């Protein structure tokens, strides 16, 4: 009997990625505590100082003194790990306090922690679908992979509506029986394009057709609203969103995800979601740091204001040099390349020649032909850093003969 050639199958899969220019390489970095966005790149020629321009630690809170102090105190008090699942010895006072803080942030009765935003979406959407007999989930065409995965796991009927297209959403809602349970799943900020959903209008449609609203705010929590409660808080819509999913891994600077909503909804997910029940809870040290970060950003608008100012300055500097940066209403500055090989060549040159680290964004994260870099200026990227990045990109564009803005 001939044995299947497993090695050839794996080699073939990898070769296909290399051939298409989509093979991804890890860049080994050590962030310099207290000096963000500076980091040490451990490259082939030895350690080298670089500037990081693609971090999801949008506000630099991963190195904020209050966050570090809270984590030091927690590790001295309770040690490193949680010791179990939430149901079996893994619920500490830090987990409980953080969930209460997050529920308050979003004006909800309860919140539930997960080990990542991906897990929160996958567990939340799949469990809701299974708890609501005959449920239909209407999903924006550009929703994150974690939302798509959660809907798939829920094994319910799914309708995909065109991105931010209210007419298409209305048409699909009108085809569903009024009595059937329905969930509209969408994001506030779509991070690859930096655009914002028409949230108020989606809420209007949800009320008209009797649907629940499920909002992914991962790129907005900490960043928008007077207390960092996201776009829904900024626009006065918290009371019209049924379930909010957020992350601790971006603006709050740590790791983990969460859901917030009405107490019985959160309790039902807590009691039924395998992704929650059978997973060791996040370290109480992380929970303590996240708690400090959330509390700080509820009171401080300084980081958000600086970040928004730097994003506008970076966009102006890039467009002033004829570089194809997208004009977005958010903190994200995408710069279009449109080819995976050129995208990788650009980021390699930025790192090698200019000591600037930016990760190429290729398929399947974005559609083929829309490859780009995604710049995330933060409050600690000063004007000199912005000018240096713009000059470096201009040089790379010229050297690689990339297409400039029209």
N, C-alpha and C positions, 0 to 999 in steps of 0.2 A: 504494500500500500504506500503510495506516494504521500509524503508529509507536506502539508501546506507551507509555503515559503513565507513565514512571518516577517523575516528580516527584509525581504524584497518589498513587501507591502509597506512597511514603515519607511524604508528608504525612498520608495516611490512617492509617498505622501510628502516627505520633507523636500525631495527634489522638485516637486510641483510648486511648493512655496518659494523655493529659491528661483525657479524659472520665471515665476510671475513677479518677482521682486518684493514678495510679501513676507519673507522669512524675518522673524523678529529676534533681535539680539538684546540680551540684558546689558545694561550699562551699570557697572558696580560703583555705587556712590556712598560716601559717608558725609551726611550733612554735618556742618560745623555748628555745634550748639551755641546759640547766641549770636550767630553771624549769618543767619538765613538772609538772602538766598545763596550764600556761598557753600560749597561742598568740595570734598576731595574725590576726584575721579581716579579709580584704581584701574588704569588702562594698561595697554601692552608695553608702554615705555616707562611705567612706574607711576607713582601718585602725582596728581596735578590738580591745582586749584581751578575750579570752574564755577560759573554762575548758572543756576537752575532757573529755567523759564517755562517749565511745563508742570509744575507741582500742583496737585489738588489741595495742598495745604494753603488755601487761598489767602488766608490772613496771617500766616506765620504762627498760629496758635500752638502748633506742635512744639514750639520752643519758648512759649511765653512763661515768664517767671512764676506766675500764679499757678499755671498748670503743672509745671515741674515740681513746685513746692508741694502741691496737693498729692502728687504721685509719690514723692519721697515719703511723705507722712503716712500714706496708705500702706506702702510696702513695709515700713517700720511697724505698723500696727497689725496688719493681717497677713503679711507675706505676699508671695508672687501670684499664685493661682487661686481660682475660686473653689476648687476641690470637688466640683461635681456639676451636674445639670441643675437647672433652677428648681426642679422638683426634689432633688436629692442633694441637699447640703450646699448648693451653689448659689443661694440667694443671700447676699450680704446687705448690710445697711447702705452701702454705696450704690448697689443696683436699685434698691427701692427709692433712694433719694433722687437718683438720676431720672428714673421713670416719672417721678412726681414733677421734677423740674421740666422735663420735656412735655408732659401733658399741659403744664401751665404755659409753656412757651407757645403752644398752638391753641390754647383756649379749649382744651379737651378734658374729658373726665379721666382718661387713663392713657397710659403708654406702655409699650412692651419692647424690651431690648432684644436685639439679635446680634450675632457675631459679625455680620456685614450687612450692607444695604442690599446686596444681591439676595442674601438669605431672607431678609425682611420682605422683599417684593415676592420672591418665589413662594414663601410660606403664606404670606398674607393673601395674595390673589388666589392661589390654589385652594386654600382653606375656605375662603369666602365662596368660591364657586361650588365647592362640595357641600357647603352648609345651606345653600339656597337652591332648592329643587327647581330644575329647569332654567337655571341662570344663563343669561347671555351677557358676555363681556364685550363691550365696544372699545377697541384699542386703537390709539393713534398710530399711524403707520411708522412713525419714527420713535416709538417707545423703546426703552432700553431692553437689552437682551434678558435681563432679570425679570422684567415684566412679561415678556413673551414666554419665557420659561415657566413662570408661575401660572399663566393662563393655560399653557399646554398641560401642565400637571393637573390642573383643575378638571380637565376632560369635559368642559362645558362647551356650548356653542360660542364661537368667536366671530365677531365682525370687525374688520379693520377699516377704519375711516381715513380718508386722505388727510395728510398732515395739516393740523390746524384749520381744517375745512368744515365750517359750521353747516353749510348746505348739505354736504355729504353725510355728516353726523345726523342731521335732522332726517334725511331720507332713510337712513338705516334704522333709526329709532322708530320711525313711523311704520315700519314693516313688522315690528315686534308687538305681539299681543300685549295690551295694556297691563294685564294681570301678571305677566311673567316678570320675575325679578331680573333687574338689569343693573350693570355696573359700567360706568364710563371711566376708563383708566387712561390717564394722561399725565404728562409732566408739566411743571411750571416753566423750567428753562431746559431747552434741548441743547446739550453742551457742545455738540460738534459744530452747530451753526450759530449758537448763541442767541437763538430767538425765543420768544416767550409765547405761551399759549393764550388764547382769548378766554381766560378763565371765567370771567363773569358771564359771558355768553354761554359757555358750556354748562355752568351752573343753572342758567335759565332753562336750557334744554332739559337738564336733568329733572328739574322741578316740573316742567311741562309734561314730560313723559314718565314720571315716576321712577327715576333711576337713582342709584347711589353714585356718589362721586368718589373716586380713588385717585389721589394726587401724589405723584412722586416729586418731592421738593429737594432732592439731594444736592442739586447745584445752587440752591437758593437759601437753605437754612443757614443762619449766621450772617448771611450776606445782604438780605433785604428786610425791610420792615424796621420799625423803631426799636424792636428788641431782638431782631434777627430771626423772627418767626417765618421768614420767607416771603415769596410774592403774595401768597394768600393773606398774610398779615398786612403787607404794604398796601394792598388793594382793598382791605376791609372785608375779606371774603372768608375768614376762618369759620364763621358760623354756617357757611353753605357747603363746606367740604366735609364729607362723612368720614373718610379715612385718609390720613396723611402719612406718607412714608418719608423718612429722612435718614441722614447719615451723620455719623460722628467723625467720618474719615476725611472730610473736605474742610469746610470753613472752621470746624471745631478742632481739627488738627490731630485727632486720635485714630480710632478704628471702631467699627461697629455700626449697626443700623437700628432702626426702630420704627414702630407703628404707633400712631396716636389717633384716638377716636372716642366714641361713646363707650362707656364702661362695659356694657354687655357684648359689644362687638369685639373689643380687645380681649375680654375674658373668654369668649368663644374661640378666638384664634389661639390664645394661650393654652386652652384645654384640648385642642384638636390638631394643631399643626405638628407633624412629625419633625420638621426642621427645627422647631423650637424645643419640643419635648426631649429629643434624644441627643441634644448637643450640649456639651459643657459650656457653662456661661462664660462671658468675657471676664478677664481678670478684674478683680476689684480695683487694682491699681489703675487700669485703663478707665474704669467707671469713675474713679475719683478724679482723674485728670479731665475727663469729659465734663463732669459736673462743674468743675472750676471754670472750664472754658465756656460752657453755656451760660453760667451765671455772670461771667465777665462781659460777654457780648450782649447780654440783656441790658447792661447798664452803659456800655461804652460804644459810641458810634465812631470813634476816632479811626479805628482800623478800616471800617467799611468806607468812610469818606475818602481816606487816602487811597484805598484800592481803586475806587471808582475814578478818582482824579488821575491816577497813573494809567489806568486802562484808556482813558480818553487821550492822554498825552502820547501813549504808545501808538494808538491808531493814527493820530495826526502825523506823528513822525514817519510812520511807514507809508502812509498815503502821499506825504510830501516828497517821498523818494520814488513814487510810482509803483510801489509794491501792492499786490492785490489782497490787501486786508479787507475782510468783510466788516461792514458797518453794522454793529449789533447794539441793542439797547442794554446789554449785560456787561459783566466783568470779563468775558471771554473774547479774545481777539484771534479769530481764525485767519490764516494766510493760505491762499489756495495755490496748489502746484498742479494737480491734475494727472500725475503719473507716479506710480510707486517707486520706480527706479530713481527718478529725479528727486523725489521726496527724500529717499534714503541718502542720496549723494549730497543733498543740501544739509541734512542734519549731521552727516559725517564730517563735512567741511566746517560747519559751525563749531563742532567739538574739537576737531584736530587743529584748526588754524586760529580759532577765535576763543577757545575755552568757554564756549557757551553750549549748555546742554538743552536740547529740545528733542522730543521724541516724534518720529514720523507717525502720522495717522493714516493708515491704509485700510483696505477692505479686510475683514468684514465690519470693522468699526464704522466705516463710511462706505458709501457706494463706490464701485469702481469708476474711475474717471474724475472723482472728487477728492483725491488724496490731498492732504494739507498738513500744515503744522498748526498746533493749537497753543497759543501763547496765553499765559495766565499771570499777568502782572499783579503783584501784591503790594501791600503798604510799605514793604521794606525794599522794593525795587525803586531806587531813587532816580532822579533825572539823569545822572551820569550813566547809570546802568541802562536806562532807556535809550539814551543817545548812542551808547556803545553797541547795543543790540541792533538798532536801526542801521548803523554804519556797517556792521558785520553782515547783515542780511543783504544790504545793497551790494556789497562786494561779492557775496556768494551768487546773487542773481546775475551779476555781470559775468562772473567767471563761468557759471554753468549755463549761460544763455537762456535763462528761464523767462517765461512770458510775463510781462509787466501789466499793470492795470490799464484798462482802456482810457 
